[in-house]
Amino acid sequence: MNLKISTLSFIFEWESLFSGLLIPSFKIISSSHWS
């Protein structure tokens, strides 16, 4: 149970970090692509 909770929180942290890095990059790439 503890392992499952820590794994979920680990995935959640990575997902938020990944979104925080990927989404701005994607917006920059798509905006420069369309203009």
C-alpha positions as CSV (number, residue, x, y, z in Angstrom):
1,M,0.0,0.0,0.0
2,N,2.8,2.4,0.9
3,L,4.7,1.5,-2.3
4,K,1.6,2.2,-4.3
5,I,1.1,5.6,-2.8
6,S,4.7,6.6,-3.3
7,T,4.6,5.4,-6.8
8,L,1.5,7.4,-7.6
9,S,2.9,10.5,-6.0
10,F,6.2,9.9,-8.0
11,I,4.2,9.6,-11.2
12,F,2.2,12.7,-10.4
13,E,5.3,14.8,-9.7
14,W,6.9,13.7,-13.0
15,E,3.6,14.3,-14.8
16,S,3.4,17.9,-13.5
17,L,7.1,18.5,-14.2
18,F,6.7,17.1,-17.7
19,S,3.6,19.2,-18.4
20,G,5.4,22.3,-17.0
21,L,8.3,21.8,-19.4
22,L,6.5,20.3,-22.4
23,I,3.4,22.6,-22.7
24,P,5.4,25.9,-22.9
25,S,7.8,24.4,-25.4
26,F,4.9,23.1,-27.5
27,K,3.2,26.5,-27.5
28,I,6.5,28.2,-28.6
29,I,7.0,25.6,-31.3
30,S,3.4,25.8,-32.6
31,S,3.3,29.6,-32.5
32,S,6.6,29.8,-34.4
33,H,5.4,27.2,-36.8
34,W,2.1,29.0,-37.6
35,S,3.7,32.5,-37.9
